[in-house]
Amino acid sequence: MPVRRTRHLCAIAAALALTVAAPAAAATAADFSTALREVLFVGNNWDGTADVIESTGDFARIGRIDVIPDKAERMAEINADPIRWIYFMAIRSGVGEGHDQFVDDMYSTPDGTSVVASRPSFADVVSLDLATGRVNWRFPVSGYRSDHMAVSPDGKRVAVSASTSNTVHVLDIATGDELGSFKTGDKPHENVFSKDGKYIWNMSIGEVNTALDAPWLDWTKGDRRVTVVDATTFRQVKTIDMRDRLDAIGLEDHSDAVRPAAFSPDESKLYFQVSFFNGFFEYDVATDRITRTKTLPENPATSDDRTTWVNDSRHHGITMKPDGSKLCVAGTMDDYATVVDRATLQQGPLVTVSKPYWATVSGDGKSCVVSESGADRVTAIDFATGEKTVSVPVGDHPQRVRLGHVEAGWPGAEDGPR
């Protein structure tokens, strides 16, 4: 019998022994929860690995996953196709800062047996079996680069941005079958499902790899907009061009390229970052306008030359405490992260971190977890105090950090798939 199945059956047997006197429905729920372990997945983009760490507490590393077990096969395909080879090298020299981009985003399946990852340099999405390390399925995206993903609230669908074809594909997370797709603005980036799973919000960021970064050249960056679609029919519900909303509050010199974003718990407000800006905005969904602006401190050591800022980012990464009281912001080019009170927009201590690329929430909701891509570690910051609590080493250039699950008996780095 396969090892994974044996572990799974043992976990179920243990759960049944503990709940033998309970009603059948309660026992089923207990079986499922006992068989899974909540973790954080950390995608090491330049390594082509993902570290699995504890979701709370000391955030210790549990194991590591090889996200590119099929690298030789993929490289053979790329080397045999001149156009694909040109795009592969362009990704390396441009957005990859001289490195290949092997894992951008990742989510686990609801049963904790697999992890699904987007691989920009390979222009695909793969599902990897966590017990064997082998590829379950592979979906090549349209165009030549895959990017940010989002998973539906029920965990059954995953949306992935195909950045060179201005398309978002929505896949069945178990099979990799395409359920549908929709068109976006130029260079689709962040995706967010509404909490009821009915809508998908996509943010397109336009061309971020040119040196035309002066405010008066912003128009050269392309069609940047938020696209909202029905998550079942994939028909467009509305589009939001932040250019008009920014102009309305006198910020004509600010980019309208919406980067990472976070909804308030009731989804009435959207907090988002834009290219080149050290701060974020609050957008009221019902009134369709920007209601507040928060400018965060500049690091005096950060160059004023906007062409030196990675992929037009200044700040890249924003998340919200589950109760909606605090935001956590990654000041990417300013080398800090900070917790911001949502009611007053007052920032807390500026926690020194190295090129933070993402921010997410710990499993218990008490900490903000940022990826330090410049130091190859992840750092936890207490929402209550705004102070750093712990840092954990990970692989080369960590970017996306996502909550997920593995089977309770998953063996980890030392005796599991690498």
Number of C-alpha atoms within 10 A of each C-alpha: 5 8 11 18 11 12 17 20 13 14 20 19 14 13 20 18 10 12 16 11 10 12 9 12 8 12 18 16 11 17 20 15 16 17 24 21 16 19 23 28 28 30 32 30 27 22 19 23 23 31 24 28 23 19 25 19 14 13 20 15 19 16 20 23 25 19 29 22 16 11 13 10 10 14 15 10 14 18 13 10 11 11 11 19 17 14 19 23 15 16 21 18 14 16 16 20 14 13 17 23 27 25 31 26 27 29 25 25 24 17 16 20 20 26 26 26 29 32 26 29 29 25 25 22 27 23 27 25 20 26 20 16 19 18 18 17 16 17 17 17 24 18 16 22 25 33 28 26 27 22 24 21 14 11 17 14 22 27 27 28 33 29 28 19 19 19 25 28 21 26 21 15 25 18 14 20 14 15 16 16 19 20 19 27 23 22 26 30 27 22 27 22 20 16 15 9 17 15 21 25 19 32 28 27 28 25 21 20 16 12 13 16 22 13 13 12 11 17 14 12 20 16 18 25 24 24 22 24 23 16 24 13 13 20 15 16 13 11 16 15 16 22 17 14 18 18 13 12 13 10 13 15 14 18 25 29 30 25 24 23 22 18 20 20 15 8 13 12 19 16 23 23 27 24 23 24 19 23 22 23 20 21 21 16 14 9 9 12 17 19 14 13 15 17 12 20 13 16 14 8 9 14 12 9 9 18 18 15 19 20 20 25 24 25 32 29 26 29 26 26 21 15 9 15 15 24 25 30 31 33 33 26 25 24 23 23 36 26 30 22 16 18 10 10 16 12 21 17 14 18 18 14 25 23 27 33 27 28 30 25 27 25 18 10 16 17 27 29 31 34 33 30 25 16 17 19 23 27 22 26 24 19 25 11 12 22 18 21 13 15 19 16 15 24 21 20 25 32 28 25 28 24 20 22 25 26 23 16 17 24 17 20 15 10 9 15 18 18
